[in-house]
Amino acid sequence: MTIEQHIEELRAELNNACDAAERRQIERELELARAELAVQRAEQVGAIEAEPPF
């Protein structure tokens, strides 16, 4: 599964979540997935390096 697919699934889960605690957990997971996607895109365009600085 790609990160984009994972984000779409989390969005769908969030739309169907009834419990407030479940919504918060899904929102956190969605935020992390979006951050991971941003990192992947930055690595692709060379805006950041994936290697440690040492």
DRENVEXTOR-22539 format. One record per atom (N, C-alpha, C, O): residue in three letters; x, y, z. Coordinates in steps of 0.02 Angstrom, whole numbers, plus 50000, padded with zeros to 5 digits. Atoms other than C-alpha are relative to their C-alpha. Layout:
BEGIN
ALAXYZ
...
END
This chain:
BEGIN
MET500424994250000
MET500005000050000
MET500455006250000
MET500945006650038
THR499614993850002
THR500675017149956
THR499775004650056
THR499245003750086
ILE500174995249948
ILE500685031550078
ILE499375003949981
ILE498975005850023
GLU500604996550023
GLU499385040249971
GLU499374995950012
GLU498854998650032
GLN500575004449987
GLN498225025149985
GLN499854999850074
GLN499274999850095
HIS500095000149927
HIS498515024650172
HIS499645006350023
HIS499205006050066
ILE500314993649982
ILE498035043050186
ILE499264999949982
ILE498845002150021
GLU500705000450022
GLU496435039950087
GLU499594995550046
GLU499024997150062
GLU500345004549954
GLU495975025350199
GLU499885003250068
GLU499355002450098
LEU500094996549936
LEU496275035750355
LEU499465005349995
LEU499085006250042
ARG500534995050009
ARG495175049650285
ARG499324996750002
ARG498864999350034
ALA500645003550000
ALA493785037150254
ALA499824997650070
ALA499254998350091
GLU500115002249931
GLU493985029950429
GLU499785005950043
GLU499335005350085
LEU500164994149960
LEU493935047450502
LEU499285002249987
LEU498935004250034
ASN500684998050017
ASN492315051350410
ASN499484995450032
ASN498924997450045
ASN500475004949972
ASN491515035550482
ASN500084998950075
ASN499684995250104
ALA499885001049929
ALA492205036550659
ALA499475003650041
ALA499315009550029
CYS500524997149956
CYS490875039450792
CYS500285002050068
CYS500065007050097
ASP499714998949934
ASP491915038850950
ASP500535005449998
ASP500965005549953
ALA499534994449998
ALA492895054450997
ALA500734997650008
ALA501185000449977
ALA499325002649989
ALA494415044451057
ALA500264996949935
ALA500844997749918
GLU499805003150064
GLU494445034650894
GLU500165005449949
GLU500655004849911
ARG499874994450047
ARG494335050950794
ARG500685003250014
ARG501065004549967
ARG499364997049982
ARG495815058250889
ARG500584995549978
ARG501084998049952
GLN499475004650019
GLN496855042650858
GLN500095000049924
GLN500655000249899
ILE499964999950073
ILE496445042650672
ILE500305006649976
ILE500705006649930
GLU499724993550018
GLU496835061250662
GLU500755000150010
GLU501115002949969
ARG499275000349987
ARG498555058050739
ARG500344995749946
ARG500864997649920
GLU499715004350051
GLU498885043750618
GLU500005003649932
GLU500485002949894
LEU500044996350063
LEU498325054650473
LEU500535005549997
LEU500845006649945
GLU499494994849997
GLU499465068750528
GLU500704997049988
GLU501104999949951
LEU499355003350010
LEU500955056750536
LEU500084997749927
LEU500624998449898
ALA499965002350069
ALA500545049450365
ALA500115005949953
ALA500505005449906
ARG499904994150041
ARG500425066850289
ARG500725002650007
ARG501025004849958
ALA499314997849990
ALA502105071350366
ALA500494995449963
ALA500974997749933
GLU499585004750036
GLU502885055550296
GLU499975001349925
GLU500495000949892
LEU500064998450071
LEU502205059850124
LEU500395006349983
LEU500725006549931
ALA499624993850011
ALA502945077350138
ALA500754998649998
ALA501105001449957
VAL499295001849999
VAL504645069950182
VAL500194996349936
VAL500704997749906
GLN499865003750061
GLN504555057750037
GLN500045004649939
GLN500495004049898
ARG500004995350057
ARG504135071649915
ARG500615004650002
ARG500905006049950
ALA499414995749994
ALA505525082749983
ALA500634996349981
ALA501084999149949
GLU499435004050019
GLU506765068549963
GLU500034999249924
GLU500574999349895
GLN500025001050072
GLN506205065849783
GLN500255006049961
GLN500595005349910
VAL499794994050036
VAL506515083849733
VAL500675002550024
VAL500935007549998
GLY499344998249976
GLY508145084749830
GLY500005005850050
GLY500525008850063
ALA500034994549951
ALA507525097549956
ALA500314998150067
ALA500555002450104
ILE499685002549939
ILE508145086650099
ILE500374993749983
ILE500254990549932
GLU499635006250009
GLU509355072250118
GLU499754995050051
GLU499644996750109
ALA500255005249956
ALA508785055850192
ALA500554997250045
ALA500404993850094
GLU499445002749963
GLU510515051650258
GLU500135004150063
GLU500005010150064
PRO499814996349939
PRO511075056150435
PRO500565005049984
PRO500945003849936
PRO499514994850015
PRO512195071650441
PRO500724998150016
PRO501165002350005
PHE499325001949982
PHE513735062050500
PHE500294994949954
PHE500864992849963
END
